[in-house]
Amino acid sequence: MKEARNARPGLHFATRAIHHGYDPANHQGAVTPPVFMTSTYAFESTADFEAVFSGDSDRCVYGRQQNPTQQLLETRLAALEGGQAALVTASGMGAIASTLLTLLSAGDEIAVHHTIYNTASALMNEGLPRFGIKVVRGDLSTPQGTAAAIGPSTRLVYFETPINPSAEVLDIARISAAAQQVGARVIVDSTFASPALQRPLELGADLVIHSLTKYLNGHGDVLGGAVIGDRETIEAIRAAGTKYLTGATPSPMSCFLVLRGLKTLALRMRQHSDNALAVAEMLREHPAVAKVTYPFLADFPDREIARRQMSAGSGMVSFELKAGFDGVAPLMDRLRVISRGISLGDTDSLIYHTAGMIRARQRVSPGLRLSPGVTPELVRLSVGLEDARDLIDDLRQALA
C-alpha cells in the first residue's frame, strides 16, 4: 500500500482532520473512506493465520479488536491530538472504563477532581472501589488542593477541563507537573474542548479521553469514545480494556460517522465558540442571571489559564438564576429554539439542569448527590450552530 498522500508533516489542523491517513488511490479513487461492515476476516492460508496469532502480522482478525474503518479513525485522532496512537470505543464511558480498568489494579490509588461528569463520578464512587481501588476525590483547581490529593501512592490522576457541567477550567500543565513528581500518570477528559481548541498531551498529560458522541462527531447521531496517548499504553488498553474487560468496541458505521464529523471540526468549533461567547455576554448582563461561567469571558476568574491552554472558549456555557432552583424549569419550558436535552456538542443547542435530573433520579437512587461546585440553580447550555441572534432572542424571551 502506498503511503497516504497526506501523512506528510506540516499540514495544518483542518487539513489533517479531513485527509490524514487516507489515500483515495488505495480505494479506487473513492474520496470518502469506505465502511468495512464485517465482523470477521478470512485468511489466505494457515501460515497467514499463524503469523497473525504469533504476533508477526498486525492484520485484522476479528471485529471486537480491529476494523479498517476504526483503524483510520484512530490514526486520524492520534494525529489531531499529537499522540502516538489512539483507541476508539463504543462510548465515552467505554473509553474511561477500558482505560481505568486496564491501568489500575486492586490496591492502586487514583486522584480525581471533585467535579466530573456524573456517570464517570459513579464509576469512581461505586465501581472502582468494588475492585479494591482507592479513589481520592480532591480539589485540583489550586496547588494546595492538588498537593493534598496527589501523593506517593497515586498511580493515576484524572480530571476534565473544561469541567462538566460547570465549564470551569483546570491547569493541565501545573497538575501534570505535580503528578510527574510522584510518578503518576495524568488522564485528561478534553471532551468539552476537542483537539481543535486544546491538546492536553502538549501540556504534559499522558492520556487524553474524548466522548466522540460530542464535538468530534458533532451531529448528534452516534455514540463513541476515544483514548489517545503513547503506543504501548494504548495497545495495552486495546488488548485488555476493550478485548475482555469491557468489550466496548465501536461499530464501523459509528467510526465512519465520526470521520465525517471530523471533516468540519475546525469550522464548527470556531462557530460554537463565537456563538457561546455572544450568548455568555448577553447572559452576564441579564438581570435574571446571577452568575455566568464561560472560559473566554473577560471576567472569567481563570481566564489566564483558559487562554494559555485553549485557542477559543468552545460552546459550553453554565449560568445560575437569581430565582434559584425553582426558576429553572419555567425558563427551560419557555424555550422555543433551544432544545431540552442531556447531551452536548451537537449542531443543535441543548439545555440541561443537573440538579433537576438528580432530584428526579433520587426517587430510585436516594444516595445521589450534586458534585461539589454544582449548585441547585446551575444550568448547562451547549450552544449550537444556529444563528447567535436567534439563540439570544430565545433566551431573552424565556428569561422575561
N, C-alpha and C positions, 0 to 999 in steps of 0.2 A: 504493500500500500504506500502510495506517495505521501510525503509529509504534508500535513494540512497547509494550504497556502497561507493561512492566517496565523500559523504558530510562530511567526517571526516576532521577535521582541520589538518593543517600541510603539505598538499600536495603542491608541487611546482607549479609555474605558468603554465608551459607547460602541466603538468598533469591535472590541473583543466580545462584548455582550451579544453581538449579532453574529460574528463569524468564528470565534475561537474554537479550534479543534475539529472543524468540519470542512471538508473539501468536496464540492459537488461532483468533481471528476471521479470520485470513488463510488458515486451512486448515480451513474448515467446522466449526470448533469443536473440532478434534482437540487434546486436551490433550497428547498425546505427539507430538513433531515427526515428520513423515513421513520416510521414507528414499527418496531420489531415486536409484533404481538405473538410471542411464543413463550411457552413455559420451559421447554427443554431443547437440547441441541444434539444433532446427530454427529457421530464420529466417523471419519473415513476408514479407520482401521482400529484393531485392538491396540496397536502400537501408539496410535494417536490418543486413545483412551488412557493408556498407561502413562503417557507423557504428561497429561493434564494432572492426574492424581499423584504423580511423583513430584510435581512442582516444576517440571521442565517447560511447561506451557501455561500461559495465562488466558487461554481462550475461554469463552463462555461454556458453562456446563449445565446450569440449572437456574431457573428464573429467580429463585429466592436469593441467589448470590450475585448474579450479574445479568445484564441485558445491554445490548449495544446502545439503545436509546438512553438508558440510565448512565452508561459509561460516558457518553458525550456530555450529558448534563453535568456529571461530576467533574469532568475535565474543565468545562467552562466555568463552573462555580469556583473551583480552585484557582483558576487564572484571575477571576474577578476579585477574590479575597486576598490574593497573594500567598496562597498556601501551596504545599507540595501535592496534596491530594484532598479529595472530598468523598463523602459517603452520603447518598441520598436515601431517605427513609419514607415510610408511608404517611407520616405526620410529623409535626414539630415535636410532640411528646414522644414519638418514636425515636427521634434523634436524641432527645435528652435522656430518655431511659436507656437506650442502647449504649450511649456514651458512659453514663454513670455506672451502670451495672457491669460494664466491661472493665472500667478503670478502678473501681472500688471493691474491696472485699471486707468480710467480717473483721471488725477491729479497726478499720480505717476511719479517718475523720475528714469531713468536708465542711468548709466555711461558706456560708450562704448569706447574701444580703437579706435583711429582714423583709423587704418588699419585692416580690416577684410574682409572675403570672400565677393565678390561683391553683391551676391544676399542677403546675410544677411545684408549687408550695405543698400541695397534698402529697406528692411523691417524696418530698423532703421530710415532711412531718410524720407521714404514716407508712410510706413504702420502704424507704431505705432503712429505718430503724428495725424493721422486721427481719432484715438480713444482718443485723449486728453492726450496722454502720452508724457512727456517731455524727449527727448533724448539728453544727454550731451556727445559730442564727445571730447575726450582729449587724451593726450599722457601719457599712463600708464607705459612707459618704465623708467621713472625717479620718485623719490619720490616727486619732486616738481610738476610734471605734474599730478601725482596721487592725490595729495592733492588738486589741482585745480579742478579736475574732480569729486571727491567724496566729498559730503557734507552732512549736516544734513538731507536733503530731499531725498537723494539717497536711493532707495529701492533695486535695483539690480545693480551689476557690471558685465559686460560681456566682455570677450576678448578671443582671440585664442592664443595658444602657442604650438609649433611654429606657426608663423603668415603666413596666406595665402595672397599673394603669395611670400612674401619676405624671408621666412624661418628664420626670426629673432625670438628671444625668449623674453618672459616677465617673471618676477619673481613672481611666483604664491604665494609663502609664504608671500612676502612683500605686495603685493596688497591685499591678503586676510586679513592680519592683519589690514591694513588701512580701509578696508570695515567693519570689525568687530567693529572698534571703533565708527562707526556711526550706527551700527545695520543693515547694508546692507548685502545681501546675494550675494555670488560670483558664477558665472557660467563660466566655462572654456570649450571652444571647443578644445578638445585634439585630433582631427582627424588626424593631421599631425604626431602624436607620437604613438598612440594606447596605451592601458594599458600594453602592453609588455615592453614599454620603459618609460612610465610616468603615474603616478596615482595622479591626482590633489587633490582628496579627502584627501589623506595622507598629503598634503601640506597646507591644510586649506580651500580649496574650498568647497562650499556647494553642487554644482551640476556639473556634467561633461557631455558634449554632444559629440556625435560622428556622423559623416556620416558613416554608416555601409557600404555604397557603396565603400568606400575607403579601407584602410588596413584591417579592421576587416573581411570583406568578401574576398577582395584581388584578385579576379579573373575577375573583370570587367563584371559580368553578373547579377547583381542585384542592385536594389535601396533599401536603408533603412537608418533609423536613430535611435538614442537611447539617452535617458537621464537617468542618474544614480545618486542616492543620498539617502536621508533618506526616509523611507517608507511613512510617512504621506504626504510629498510633492509629491512624485511620484504618489501616488494614487489620489491625488487632480488633478494632470495633466491628469491622465487617465480619471477621472470622468468628467472633463470639457474639457480639451485640445483636446483629440482625440475623445471623445464621441460626442461633439456637436460644438466645436469651429472650428476644422479643419477636423475632420473625417479621419485623416491621418493614417489609420490602415494598417499594412503590410499584404501581402498575406502569408499564411502558407508556400508556396513554397519558398518565399524570406527568411523567417526565417530559413527554412531548409538549404538553400544555405549558409547563414551566419554561421550557426552551423558547416557546413562542412569547411568553411574558417577558423574558429577559431582553428580547429584541427592543422593547420600548422602555426598559427600566430607567435609563438615564433621563429620558424625556419625561417620563411620568413622575419621577422623584423631584424634578425641578418644579413641575406644576403642583404636585402635592404640597411642596414646601412653600411656594408662593401663596397658594390658597390658604394654607394653615396660618401663615403669618398675618394675612389680611383678616382672617376670622378672629385670631387671637387678639389683634389690636382693637377690633371692634368690641369684643367681649370685655377687654380690660377697661374700656370707657363706659360700659353699660351700668346704669345704677342698680340693676337687679343682681349683678355679679359681684361676689365678694373677693374672689381670687382667680387668677388665670396662670397656668403654668405652660410655657412653651419655650424650648431652649434658645430660640433666637430673638425673643422679646428683649427690648433694650434694658428692662429692669429685671430680667431673669437672674436670680441670685448666683447661679453658677455659669453665667454667660461666657466667662473666660474659658472654662473647661470645655463647654459645648463648642465654642468656635475653634478651640485648639484641636479637637478630635473629630469634628463634623464639618462638612463643607456647606451644609444647609440644615434647616431645622426639622425636616421630614414633615409628615402630615398628621402627627398626633398632638392633640391639644387636650388638656384637662382643665376644668373650671369648677368652682364651687358657687352655689347660690346663697344669697343672703337669707332666702326663705328656708334654707336648710333642707333636710331630707324630704319633708312633705311637699316642698316646692318642685321637686324633680319630676315626678310623674305627670303633673299638669303641663310642664314645659314639654316633655317628650311627646305627650299625646297631641299637642297642638302643632307639631312639626308637619309640614306638607311635602317638603323636598327631601330632607334628611330622613333616612330610614332608621328604625329602631332595630338594632341587631348586635350580636355579640362578637363578631369578628372585626377585622381591621385591614387596612392596606388595600382596600378594594377601589375600583373606579367610582363606586357609589359611596357617598358619605354615610357613615354609620354612627349612631349614638348609643351609649351603653352606661347603665348605672350599676356599679359594682355592689354597693350596699343594698340596692333593691333586689338584686339577684341573691345575695347572701341571705337576706331576710326571708325570701321565698323558699330557699333551699333548707333553711333551718327547720322547716316543718318536717322534713325527712332526715336531716342531718343536724341535730341540735348543737353539735360541737363546733360548727363552722363559725369563724370569726373574721372580721376585717383585718388585713395586714397592717402593721404599723405604718403610719404615713398616709393611709387611705381613710378619709373622713366619710361620714354618712352622706354628706351632701356632694361628694366629688362625682363629677360627670366626665366620662371619657368620650371624646369626639374624634373619630377618624375622618379627617377632611379629605374628600374625594376629588374628582377631576371635573366636577360641574363648574359652571361659571361662579367665581367667588361672590359676585354681586347677588346671585340668587341664594346662595347659602347664607349670606349676611342678612338679606331680607327675611329669609325663613326664620332665622334665629331671633331677629328683632320682633317679628310678629308673635312668636311663641313666648318671648320673654315679657311682652307687654302686659 
